[in-house]
Amino acid sequence: MARVSPLKKSLRDMLLSMAVISLPLVAIVEWFPHDSKKPEDAVQTVDYTIPLAQARRDPDLPFQAMAPTSLPPGWRATSVHADLDPSAQLRWELGFLTSDDQYVALDQTAGGKGVDGILSLQAPDATQVSGAGGTVTAGGYQWQVYVTPDGSRHALVRTTAPEGSAAATTRGKVGVVVSGSGALTELETLAGSLQ
């Protein structure tokens, strides 16, 4: 009988051991379900109709909560947030993902840090554009245009007087900010459809 070298024997034993260990591992990986979501489904879509109705009925809110009357094709709502405590900064926010996966948000605010607070969150270090490009008209209103230093984020800003039963107790103006990484024309589209 031929003698098997110790090196060949240890290599053969190692390969057999790996096969014995690998087969159950492959079976386990195949058995358990995998995340089959498509990348475009990774961001959840939200329905903001009920929070919008609640915010519009709130007598302590010095503005009427706004929302777009319709969204462009491919856009979807991804977030809704309301801070409606009258002792703090009042804030209503809707977030949208555009058809080309850019984020666009509507914020309304009264009190607290106001528009500056929203701009610091949504378009950090943005400055107002001067000259002819410094204002746009959307939805019948004049909006001030802001842009970040790198040009990656824009914001449209307008202010209004407080309204409703809370107007008498609201200090300062109500700010409306439409901002995001979308193109300026997309922000204008959203601003123009607000009601």
Number of C-alpha atoms within 10 A of each C-alpha: 3 4 5 8 8 9 9 10 10 11 11 12 12 12 11 12 11 11 12 11 11 12 10 11 12 10 10 11 10 10 9 8 8 8 6 7 8 7 7 8 9 8 12 10 15 14 12 16 11 9 15 20 12 11 20 15 12 16 13 19 25 25 28 18 23 20 20 15 10 11 15 13 8 10 18 20 20 18 17 19 14 18 13 16 11 15 9 11 15 22 24 24 22 22 22 22 21 20 13 9 14 14 21 26 24 26 25 25 28 27 19 15 12 20 22 15 14 23 25 12 11 23 23 16 14 21 15 17 15 11 7 7 11 14 19 17 13 17 14 9 13 14 22 19 23 25 23 17 13 8 12 13 22 28 30 27 23 18 20 12 14 21 15 13 14 15 18 10 11 19 13 15 20 24 22 26 27 28 32 25 21 21 19 20 10 18 22 19 16 24 26 16 16 15 12
